């Protein structure tokens, strides 16, 4: 029994802790002249940009922490 305890302890001590968030995903479309405002919001809420298409109209797919999803949705509305 002691061997199992030591083995489990060694495994836990050598393990790496990985922090993950639960995210909601949004696709937003906007005119290019709003780019700075959109990027500022993405930065403030520490969002992850999944993909982007830039042109006259811009499209971003973003990942938002679930806790911030309602606020972000209202801001982009």
Buried (B, 14 or more C-beta within 10 A) or exposed (E): EEEEEEEEEEEEEEEEEEEEEEBBEBEBEBEEEEEEEBEEBBEEBEBEEEEEEEEEEBEBBBBBBEEBBEEBEEEBE
